[in-house]
């Protein structure tokens, strides 16, 4: 009975395809040969000569799966048709130690009369050389009838049977006998394994042949596909299949079986499935091949599988534990398996084959092999890419070089657009024993890599970094960076207790402790009540006059939110942003200082500081900080009435930190700013979409949610939904007041609520809200905040405190919104008038601060100074107000300012007024957003038109100069 060998060309079992399926194989028979016509013709010719008394010896060679067994079966069929007696044997690795095992199979296949009494001794008997006797038996059988002896996988023949085959080959001229053997290229055999003819034999009577089975050509692959499917294969599918199976018939047959089993046709749109099926088939073939290889060769294959293309013969010699073979001989024996690629350095052609080579050993042994190969590769200067791949499968190495290699390769993989590979490398680096500062840095790097895909995991890594036990104070700066990244993304609730623990450790240096304290209170003000009063350890409060730059930035920001002491707030913010502090102060606290300057309308300083923060954040790959800086930038642009620039900043922020990457407490912020920008542009539909994208999800208690409520209130007010708008504004105010945020420069919710209450001017609550906002804006003193508050107040048709008001008269509807301009010289003149001019019975602050109303000229006629007043967040146009001259300007007899302007243009008059107020040329240029040269030219022209020689005479000249009329 024929025995099965692991290296036999087995055909995979296939599920019967569904009836009528497109890919059902209809004409591909089992064992059918393609592109083997020449070999079949030779075998048929030799069998014909055998009947004429001419003996032959044929050896068939080929890679596993090339069709050796199928060709031998075909030869046996041809012999039976030709009347030749056939005896077959299948050698196998399991019986390679069984004495005369192959001979016994051949004897069993002979007719009983021929082989009687010729059985070899049983395995338990003493070894007896019966070669000559056995040769006589088979030669006798061949004289009676031509005989074909077929031995498959002759490389596994036991030594006794091999010696008998070699002896029989030398005696073939004695009888009509043909010896047909097949040998796998996976084990080509040594010089003592050859089966050769006798050199003295009669050449015409005995011939020897070696048939080498080549891989299938593309045409051959197409022919097999045509026989295997009912429909023709696409040319692209044929070419791809030829490359995928490398011309191996067994692999191609397995692929056809997989496709047919799933009912898939051979079309070009299924090329990915083709590649997958070919890889699985090659892996299966590799498993069968590994099953018949000796342990020494398997050890070589395992080293090659681990080292990949960086494997060298020296590495194999050192690590493969070869005992009877050298590395060169082992590679020679493996060259015919079809598993390794050609070249100076051996490597597997198919990754699944490499995985199969390592599947037979345990996990501990596999990790040890990876570690040994990695250490050898490190000593031989293998590139980081190869070393990192080896380290991924290795046990803990315990050397610093391993961590550095993994970090470098992780950075390279991330830059190449493969963040998932960078994550694997960094996680492997964390398995190594490293010092606390380095462990914290690795956790921060891992957090940065996973942020775009898993923000929660990013926060988790940062929290782990804050929990790393320090060995000394050198870990402090890394703690500060982890803390500020947590705060920047918005995870302030979880960050606060961890920041307090880090700051309380005795190893923390004073500078790092101050930075952690600043971040702690920055988080506390962002989400009030984030920490409980019973939490330990308790964090000491910030000093009102801090000396540390980080603390100064947070104190400035908190002061700006509360609207307290703008001069002191500016000084603290500038201390936090000083050049000497920029490289040591956390970027998040510097952003707080920038925001304070924005709320104080120091836009030029804020812009310079923001640019510096953005550069540092991008260099350090702090995405959350970069996104937060761009939000502050959008706030500044929006306050200056530049919605297009604000939209650009928001687009950059969304590109840097997508919406899903923000913590739920921060997520409403970008949507709120985008809605405000769209409202400034008049895009109500876009604003509705932006507001709808923001989901509460636990964000209801943060400052970002207050911004969203304000934006939604503005939107609903524009849509005429006054009741809903009022609810949003009041809830916004409740959240802000709970944090003691009273500054209307942040969000003027009071004026919005007043507008939402309705157009009547006798609404006591609306009047109270407007009065409160005006008082707070004047107390803070930022130009844009005061302008917004006063323009909103001035949008009423009458003032309840003014005599002559008509009770019950409705407020005017909101005018079309125009961009609010930065504070100008008119604003400064108004404040000066407010401080120096006594009020009479009918004067109000509105009359003193507005100059965009009709102004009586010399003849008593009124002219309109501006068609549309500036609007603030409230969106109301300023009403008509009598103008007042700047303080110190002589009045005319009618109380009106002097008329006409001696030819000064509007630009020249603005520059001259600022210069008369004491501002230097450079300050005037910054105030008006023009160049210094432009200021100088305007002053020169103003001097010439006014007939003066310089700045000293400017104030008096302007007092005599009539004002410009439109």
Secondary structure, DSSP 8 states (H G I E B T S, - for coil): -----TTS----------TT-TT--SS--TT--SS-HHHHHHHHHHHHHHHTT-EEEEEEEE-TTSSHHHHHHHHHHHHHHTT-EEEEEE--STTTTSTTHHHHHHHHHS-HHHHTT-----TTS-----HHHHHHHHHHHHHHS-EEEEEESGGG--HHHHHHHHHHHTTGGGSSEEEEEEEEGGG---GGG-----TTS-TTTEEEEEEE-----HHHHHHHHHHH-SS---HHHHHHHHHHHTT-HHHHHHHHHHHHHTT----GGGHHHHHHHHHHHHHHHHHHHHTTS-HHHHHHHHHHHHHGGG--HHHHHHHS--SSS-HHHHHHHHGGGS-B-SSSS--BSSHHHHHHHHHTS-HHHHHHHHHHHHHHHHHTT--HHHHHHHHHTS----SHHHHHHHHHHHHHHHHTT-HHHHHHHHHHHTTS---HHHHHHHHHHHHHHHTTT-HHHHHHHHHHHHT---SSGGGHHHHHHHHHHHHHHT-HHHHHHHHHHHHHSTTS-HHHHHHHHHHHHHHHHHSTTSS-TT-SS------TT--SHHHHHHHHHHHHHHT--HHHHHHHHHHHT-GGGTTTS-HHHHHHHHHHHHHTT-HHHHHHHHHHHHHHHHHTT-HHHHHHHHHHHHHHHHHTT-HHHHHHHHHHHHHHS-GGGS-HHHHHHHHHHHHHHHHHHT-HHHHHHHHHH---TT-TTSHHHHHHHHHHHHHHHHTT-HHHHHHHHHHHHHHHHHTT---TTT--HHHHHHHHT-SBTT-HHHHHHHHHHHHHHHHH--HHHHHHHHHHHTTSS--TTSTT--TT-B--------------HHHHHHHHHHHHS---TT--HHHHH--SS-EE-TTS-EE-S-SS----TT------------TT--B-TTSSB----TT--HHHHHHHHHHHTT--HHHHHHHHT--HHHHHHHHHHHHHHHT-SSGGGHHHHHHHS-----
